[in-house]
Amino acid sequence: MITLEEKVKEFINTNGIETNSDISKGLYKNSSDDSIVEETNNKIKENKNNFCSTYCSAIFRRKLIIDNNIRFPDISDMEDPVFAFEAALHANKIIITSDMYLPSNLLAKILKEKGFKHFNKLYVSGEIGKCKASGNLYKYILEDLNITPDKILHIGDNKISDIEKARENSIETFYYKNIFERYKISKMNHFAFEYFDKFAINKISTSSITALSAINWINRGNCSNFWEDLGYNIGGPLALSVIENLFIIAKQRNFSDIFFVARDGYMLKAVYDMIKPEHAPKSHYIYASRRMKNLCINDNQLFSEITKNNYHKYADSVALAGENIGIVDTCAGNFSAQTLIEKFFHAKSFLGIYIASTLNYKFNYINLSIKPHNSKTIGFNWDLIEFLFTSNEAPIENMQDKKPEYRKILNDNDLFRINLFPYISEGIFKFVKDYTKIFGINNFNFDANQAFEYIKCFWQNLSFLDVYMLSQIKHPTDSAQQVYVSLTTTDEERVKILNKKVGKKIELLHN
């Protein structure tokens, strides 16, 4: 016997093919990228059970319901909210029940303001003195309406009060997954729950990240942009973690100024300036790249006296508030930026602050995590962090007239990254704004070690869409920023590519 669900799928597919709609082509409707490759479409089509219920057009669902006069009992086992609410519009009466303490007139006002206008009656446990959780509210409703239980289908998102207690009163039910259930089963978001269940040290901060991500996910719906979501879900928590730790260090060390090193420090400076408290140290965006260090330090084969003099002028032009400097960068291998800054800027003390770095006893610095910036150690590609935080500037070739000289001819990799910057940055800013608006500043107990585990869960649970999108990002892996490799390239493959490209060229040596 063919089930109703099978009929539904057949109806949707048939209508989709006849109208040449996106569903018949297998297009991924939640992606902002219209150029999803055929391979991706085919992978979506492979999972037909999920495909029909998740990606099909609501127009076909509505037509199916109207043409076949489908009613509540026919769909109660399908757990499809679109069918549930479309069918509800054809019911004789729509009744809303709530185990809520607010008065019914206020709830009714809120519901109508949110667009839920077509209901006949509202039962609120706080006014009636009976609740769904005990099952007594259902008995009251049946008596008040003077109807039998078989005339009602109750739709709810609580398995106990909405489903079990209603069924105990012989009322048919439809379980509508709440926002967290729907968020959790999404492949793109499942990693957050795995982290929360297995690795989270501070459950309160982690649950707040998950809650904000879930709300952002449901609010954006089909308008979701992959890159903005990546900024919100991954870049935002890490950026806020770094900056809140920086506030603590700056106060303890009595910094007068904080240098955010270009280009990876761009987003961190922007977040710092967005939420910094009164009397926070003055922030500066400082050009101190590996290439500039190689050009300005005498013992390097690429040393240039002209560039050195130009950099002196640039350093002297930076107006410092004092002589106690914090230097912020994502990572440090050879400590190029700190070497350059300590040589050319005049201050009494310098302290490097890195999310992660290699061990180096020559410099005064703090690591926010206990792990080095090694992909094998942290469990994900470090270039992901640099991609999220890097500015929308071209690579810097030199300094002239106290300003950076950018690379004039950009390759497709640089242009693609620059074009994605507005989406990534918007996602990061939005997370920081959302979190601090609700929970305030200095309440984000989520350190770099926890952030690493969180990102690791994401990286090790990539969906095929994640892999496809991230593989398009090619990041420079050498000091001269001329050797580009994909974010999804393994360490072993990256080393092979670098060795092949570099050869004996000193300017391409990896730092």
ZAGU-289054 format. One line per 4 residues: number of its first residue (from 0); their letters; for each residue x, y, z of C-alpha. Coordinates in steps of 0.1 Angstrom, whole numbers, plus 2048, in hexadecimal, padded with zeros to 3 digits. Layout:
% ZAGU-289054
NUM = A = X,Y,Z  ...
% end
This chain:
% ZAGU-289054
0 = MITL = 800,800,800  80D,822,7F7  80F,839,815  804,85E,814
4 = EEKV = 828,869,819  832,856,7F9  814,865,7E6  820,888,7F2
8 = KEFI = 843,882,7E5  837,875,7C4  81F,893,7C0  83B,8AC,7C8
12 = NTNG = 853,89C,7B0  83A,899,794  82E,8BD,797  852,8C9,79A
16 = IETN = 85D,8B8,779  83E,8C5,767  844,8E9,771  86A,8E6,76D
20 = SDIS = 86E,8F3,790  88D,8F4,7A5  883,8D5,7B8  884,8C0,799
24 = KGLY = 8A8,8CD,794  8B2,8C5,7B7  8BE,8E8,7BF  8C8,8EF,7E2
28 = KNSS = 8AF,909,7EC  8C0,915,80C  8E0,91F,7FA  8E6,943,7EF
32 = DDSI = 8FD,936,7D3  8EA,931,7B2  907,91F,7A3  906,900,7B8
36 = VEET = 918,8E6,7A2  906,8C7,793  919,8B0,7AB  909,8C2,7C9
40 = NNKI = 8E7,8C0,7BA  8EB,89B,7B4  8F5,895,7D8  8D6,8A7,7E3
44 = KENK = 8C1,892,7CC  8D0,872,7DB  8BD,876,7FC  89A,877,7EE
48 = NNFC = 888,871,80F  897,891,81D  897,8A3,7FD  871,8A2,7F7
52 = STYC = 867,8AD,81A  883,8C7,81F  889,8D9,7FE  868,8D8,7EB
56 = SAIF = 853,8F6,7E4  837,8FF,7FB  821,906,7DD  81F,8E1,7D4
60 = RRKL = 818,8D8,7F8  7FB,8F1,7F9  7ED,8E5,7D8  7EF,8C1,7E4
64 = IIDN = 7DC,8C9,804  7C0,8DC,7F3  7BB,8C4,7D6  7BA,8A6,7EC
68 = NIRF = 7A7,8B6,80A  7C2,8A9,821  7BA,8AD,846  7CD,8AB,867
72 = PDIS = 7CA,885,86E  7D8,87D,84B  7F9,88F,852  7FE,88A,878
76 = DMED = 81A,871,873  82E,884,859  83E,89E,870  83D,8B8,854
80 = PVFA = 834,8DB,862  82C,8EA,840  811,8D0,83B  805,8D5,85E
84 = FEAA = 800,8FA,85C  7F2,8F9,838  7D9,8DF,844  7D1,8F4,863
88 = LHAN = 7C5,911,84C  7A9,8FA,840  79E,8EF,863  77C,8FB,871
92 = KIII = 78D,90B,88F  7B0,913,899  7B6,914,8BF  7D6,91E,8D0
96 = TSDM = 7E1,910,8F2  7FD,91C,908  80C,913,929  815,937,92F
100 = YLPS = 812,950,94C  80B,96E,936  7E7,97A,932  7D4,96D,913
104 = NLLA = 7CE,990,905  7F3,998,905  7FB,976,8F5  7E1,97C,8DA
108 = KILK = 7F0,99E,8D3  813,98F,8CF  806,973,8B8  7F3,98B,8A2
112 = EKGF = 811,9A2,8A0  826,984,894  80C,97C,879  7F8,961,88B
116 = KHFN = 7D6,971,886  7BF,954,87C  7B7,942,89C  795,93E,8AD
120 = KLYV = 79E,93B,8D2  7BC,93D,8E9  7BF,928,909  7DA,934,922
124 = SGEI = 7E2,91E,940  7EB,93B,956  7C7,948,953  7B5,927,954
128 = GKCK = 7C9,917,970  7CE,8F7,95B  7EB,8EE,945  7F6,8D8,928
132 = ASGN = 812,8C9,93D  7F9,8B8,954  7E0,8B0,938  7C4,8C3,94B
136 = LYKY = 7C3,8E0,931  7B9,8C7,916  79C,8BA,92B  791,8DE,931
140 = ILED = 792,8E6,90B  77E,8C8,902  763,8D2,91B  764,8F6,912
144 = LNIT = 760,8EF,8EC  748,8D2,8F3  759,8BC,8D9  768,899,8D8
148 = PDKI = 78E,893,8D7  78D,885,8B4  783,8A7,8A6  7A5,8B6,8B0
152 = LHIG = 7C8,8B4,8A5  7E1,8C4,8BD  801,8D2,8AE  81E,8D9,8C6
156 = DNKI = 843,8D8,8CB  845,8C9,8EE  845,8A3,8EE  837,8A1,911
160 = SDIE = 81D,8BD,915  813,8C0,8F1  815,89C,8E6  813,883,902
164 = KARE = 7FA,896,918  7E4,89D,8FA  7E4,878,8F0  7DB,86E,913
168 = NSIE = 7BB,882,90D  7B5,86F,8EC  7BF,88E,8D7  7D2,888,8B7
172 = TFYY = 7F3,89A,8B6  80D,8A8,89D  830,8AC,8AB  83F,8CC,89C
176 = KNIF = 865,8CC,8A3  86F,8EC,8B5  88A,903,8A9  8A6,8EF,8BB
180 = ERYK = 89A,8CE,8AF  899,8DB,88B  8BA,8EC,88F  8CA,8CD,89E
184 = ISKM = 8C1,8B5,882  8CE,8CC,867  8F0,8BF,85C  8FD,8E2,859
188 = NHFA = 8F7,8E9,87E  8FA,8C7,88F  91E,8CE,898  913,8E7,8B2
192 = FEYF = 900,8CD,8C5  91C,8B4,8C3  933,8CE,8D3  91A,8D7,8EE
196 = DKFA = 914,8B2,8F7  938,8A6,8F6  951,8C2,8FB  941,8E1,90A
200 = INKI = 951,8EC,92B  93B,90A,931  918,8FE,928  908,920,92E
204 = STSS = 91E,933,914  91C,916,8FC  8F6,913,8FE  8F4,939,8F7
208 = ITAL = 908,934,8D7  8F2,918,8CD  8D2,92B,8D4  8DE,94A,8C0
212 = SAIN = 8E9,934,8A3  8C7,922,8A3  8B3,942,8A4  8C8,951,888
216 = WINR = 8C4,931,874  89E,931,877  89A,956,872  8AE,956,852
220 = GNCS = 89C,937,843  89F,935,81D  8B1,957,81D  8D0,946,82D
224 = NFWE = 8F2,94F,81F  90D,935,825  929,94E,82A  916,964,842
228 = DLGY = 90B,946,856  92F,93A,857  939,95C,865  91C,95B,87F
232 = NIGG = 921,937,88B  947,933,88A  957,955,886  941,967,89F
236 = PLAL = 946,951,8BE  96C,950,8B8  96F,976,8B3  95B,97E,8D2
240 = SVIE = 96F,964,8E6  990,975,8DB  984,998,8E2  975,991,904
244 = NLFI = 996,980,90E  9A8,99E,900  995,9B6,916  9A0,9A2,935
248 = IAKQ = 9C5,9A1,92A  9C5,9C6,921  9B8,9D0,943  9D1,9B9,955
252 = RNFS = 9EF,9C5,941  9E4,9E9,941  9E7,9ED,91B  9E7,A10,90C
256 = DIFF = 9E3,A04,8E8  9D9,9E4,8D6  9E7,9DC,8B4  9D1,9C5,89E
260 = VARD = 9E8,9B8,883  9DD,9BA,85F  9CD,9A7,84E  9C1,98C,867
264 = GYML = 9BB,9A5,882  9A1,9B9,86E  982,9A8,87B  98F,9A6,89E
268 = KAVY = 995,9CB,89F  972,9D2,891  962,9BC,8AC  979,9CD,8C7
272 = DMIK = 96E,9F0,8BC  94A,9E5,8BB  947,9D9,8DF  965,9E9,8F1
276 = PEHA = 95D,9F8,914  965,A1B,91D  98A,A23,923  994,A04,90F
280 = PKSH = 9B7,A06,900  9BA,A18,8DE  9B8,A00,8C1  9CD,A02,8A1
284 = YIYA = 9CD,9EE,881  9F2,9E7,87A  A03,9DC,85A  A1E,9C3,865
288 = SRRM = A1C,9A6,84D  A36,98A,849  A40,999,828  A46,9BC,837
292 = KNLC = A5C,9AC,852  A71,99B,838  A75,9BC,825  A7D,9D1,844
296 = INDN = A94,9BB,859  AB9,9BE,850  AC2,999,854  AA8,98E,83A
300 = QLFS = AB2,988,816  A95,99C,809  A9F,9BB,81E  A98,9DD,80E
304 = EITK = AA6,9FD,81C  A8A,A11,80B  A6F,9FC,81A  A7F,9FE,83C
308 = NNYH = A80,A24,83B  A5C,A24,82F  A51,A0E,84B  A63,A24,864
312 = KYAD = A4E,A41,858  A2E,A2C,85A  A36,A21,87E  A3D,A44,889
316 = SVAL = A1C,A50,87B  A07,A39,892  9FB,A4E,8AF  9FF,A3A,8CE
320 = AGEN = 9EC,A40,8EF  A08,A33,904  A26,A1B,904  A16,9FA,90F
324 = IGIV = A0C,9E7,8EF  9F8,9C8,8EA  9FD,9B7,8C8  9DF,9A2,8BC
328 = DTCA = 9E1,989,8A0  9D0,967,899  9F1,953,89B  A17,955,89A
332 = GNFS = A30,93E,88B  A50,952,888  A40,970,89A  A46,986,87B
336 = AQTL = A2D,9A1,885  A39,9A3,8A9  A5E,9A5,89D  A56,9C1,885
340 = IEKF = A41,9D5,89E  A5A,9D2,8BA  A76,9DE,8A3  A64,9FD,894
344 = FHAK = A4B,A09,8AE  A57,A1C,8CD  A47,A0F,8ED  A53,A02,90F
348 = SFLG = A42,9E0,90C  A32,9C9,8F3  A1C,9AA,8F9  A11,993,8DD
352 = IYIA = 9EE,984,8E0  9E6,968,8C9  9CA,94F,8C6  9E5,935,8C1
356 = STLN = A0A,934,8B9  A29,91F,8B9  A40,91F,8D7  A59,93B,8D7
360 = YKFN = A6D,947,8F5  A7B,966,8E4  A5B,979,8E5  A43,986,900
364 = YINL = A21,978,8F7  A01,966,902  9EE,94B,8F1  9C9,94A,8F6
368 = SIKP = 9C8,925,8F0  9DE,909,8FC  9E3,8FB,8D9  9FA,906,8BC
372 = HNSK = 9EB,911,89B  9F0,8EF,88C  9D3,8E0,879  9DA,8BD,886
376 = TIGF = 9DB,8C9,8AA  9BC,8DE,8A9  9A8,8C6,892  99F,8DF,876
380 = NWDL = 9B1,8F4,85C  9BF,913,86D  9BA,927,84C  995,926,854
384 = IEFL = 99B,93F,870  9B1,955,85B  997,955,83F  97B,95F,858
388 = FTSN = 98F,97C,867  9A3,989,84A  99A,9AC,83C  98E,9B3,819
392 = EAPI = 9B0,9C1,80F  9C7,9B5,7F4  9E8,9A6,7FF  A01,9C1,80A
396 = ENMQ = A21,9C5,7F6  A32,9E3,805  A2E,A04,819  A2E,A26,808
400 = DKKP = A25,A48,816  A1B,A38,837  A01,A22,826  A01,9FF,819
404 = EYRK = A07,9F7,7F4  9F0,9DB,7EA  9F5,9C1,7D0  9E8,9D0,7B0
408 = ILND = 9DF,9B0,79D  9C9,999,7B1  9C2,975,7A8  9A0,965,7A9
412 = NDLF = 9A6,957,7CC  9AB,97A,7DB  98D,988,7C8  976,96C,7D4
416 = RINL = 981,971,7F8  97C,997,7F6  95A,992,7E7  950,97B,804
420 = FPYI = 95C,993,81F  93B,9A7,823  928,986,82A  942,978,843
424 = SEGI = 946,999,855  920,99F,857  91C,97C,867  937,983,881
428 = FKFV = 92A,9A5,889  907,998,88C  910,97D,8A5  924,995,8BB
432 = KDYT = 907,9AE,8BA  8ED,993,8C2  901,984,8DF  90C,9A5,8F0
436 = KIFG = 8E9,9B3,8EC  8DA,996,8FF  8F5,98C,917  90B,9AB,919
440 = INNF = 931,9AF,916  949,99B,92C  931,97E,930  93E,967,914
444 = NFDA = 950,94B,927  95B,93A,908  981,939,905  997,930,8E7
448 = NQAF = 99B,90C,8F1  975,907,8F2  972,91B,8D1  98B,903,8C1
452 = EYIK = 977,8E4,8CB  957,8F5,8BE  967,8FD,89C  976,8DA,89C
456 = CFWQ = 953,8CB,89F  948,8E0,882  966,8D6,86D  962,8B1,873
460 = NLSF = 93D,8B2,86B  93E,8C4,84A  920,8BE,834  927,8BA,80F
464 = LDVY = 91B,8DE,80A  934,8EA,824  950,8D7,812  945,8E4,7F0
468 = MLSQ = 943,908,7FB  963,908,811  977,8F6,7F5  972,916,7E0
472 = IKHP = 987,92A,7F8  9AC,92A,7F1  9C2,939,80B  9E6,945,807
476 = TDSA = 9FD,92E,81B  A1F,93F,816  A2E,960,822  A2D,970,800
480 = QQVY = A08,966,7FC  A0D,956,7DA  A05,931,7E1  9E0,92B,7E6
484 = VSLT = 9D0,90B,7F2  9AC,902,7F9  99F,903,81D  996,8DF,81A
488 = TTDE = 9B9,8D4,810  9CA,8BD,829  9EB,8C7,83A  9FE,8AC,826
492 = ERVK = 9F0,8B9,805  9F8,8DD,80F  A1C,8D5,816  A20,8C4,7F4
496 = ILNK = A11,8E2,7E2  A27,8FB,7F5  A47,8E7,7F0  A3F,8E3,7CB
500 = KVGK = A37,908,7C6  A53,917,7DC  A71,904,7D1  A8F,91A,7D9
504 = KIEL = A7D,93C,7D7  A84,94D,7F8  A66,965,7F5  A4E,947,7F6
508 = LHN = A5B,937,815  A40,92D,82D  A3F,93F,84E
% end
